[in-house]
């Protein structure tokens, strides 16, 4: 895995793809915090989620109750991971 933070969406997508192809796959859960007028947010996050094996992302409106929305997204991720078993 890279030791630097990628600066372009395509690099992030490639990292997510690599994670799911490892001998012990790593699934990418994606949570985004954006303003309602950020038109690129959803398509970019969906690309990462699809590449990382989850097919969906959690979008949090920056003008909403961010804390509650993050907690809700994390609870959904935890619920999804109930069947996950470490090798």
C-alpha positions in Angstrom: 0.0 0.0 0.0 1.2 3.5 -0.7 2.8 5.6 2.0 1.7 8.9 0.5 -1.8 10.3 0.2 -2.9 10.2 -3.5 -4.0 13.6 -4.9 -6.2 12.3 -7.8 -9.4 10.3 -7.7 -8.1 7.7 -10.2 -5.2 6.9 -7.9 -7.6 6.4 -5.0 -9.7 4.1 -7.2 -6.6 2.0 -8.0 -5.7 1.7 -4.4 -9.2 0.5 -3.6 -9.0 -2.0 -6.4 -5.7 -3.4 -5.1 -7.2 -3.9 -1.7 -9.9 -6.3 -2.8 -7.4 -8.4 -4.8 -5.1 -9.1 -1.9 -4.8 -12.7 -0.5 -6.8 -11.3 2.5 -9.0 -8.8 0.8 -9.6 -5.3 2.2 -13.0 -3.8 1.4 -13.2 -0.1 1.1 -16.1 1.6 2.9 -16.4 5.2 1.8 -17.8 8.1 3.8 -17.9 11.6 2.2 -18.6 14.9 3.9 -19.5 17.5 1.3 -21.6 20.6 0.7 -24.8 20.0 -1.2 -23.5 21.9 -4.2 -20.4 19.7 -4.7 -21.4 18.1 -8.0 -18.3 15.8 -8.2 -18.7 14.3 -4.7 -21.1 11.5 -5.4 -19.7 10.2 -8.7 -16.2 10.1 -7.3 -17.2 8.4 -4.1 -19.2 5.8 -6.0 -16.1 5.1 -8.2 -14.1 4.4 -5.0 -16.8 2.3 -3.4 -17.3 0.2 -6.5 -13.6 -0.4 -6.9 -13.3 -1.3 -3.2 -16.1 -3.8 -3.3 -18.9 -2.1 -1.4 -20.8 -0.6 -4.4 -22.1 2.3 -2.3 -20.8 5.3 -0.4 -22.2 7.2 2.6 -22.8 10.8 1.7 -23.0 13.3 4.6 -24.3 16.8 4.0 -21.9 19.2 5.6 -24.9 21.4 6.6 -26.7 18.6 8.5 -26.1 17.1 11.9 -22.6 15.7 10.9 -21.9 13.9 14.1 -25.2 11.9 14.0 -24.8 11.1 10.3 -21.2 9.9 10.8 -22.3 7.7 13.7 -25.1 6.3 11.5 -22.7 5.5 8.6 -20.3 3.8 11.0 -23.1 1.7 12.5 -24.2 0.6 9.0 -20.6 -0.4 8.2 -20.3 -2.3 11.5 -23.5 -4.1 10.7 -22.2 -5.0 7.3 -19.0 -6.4 8.7 -20.8 -8.7 11.2 -20.1 -11.6 8.8 -16.5 -10.6 8.3 -14.0 -13.1 9.8 -10.3 -12.5 10.2 -8.0 -15.3 8.9 
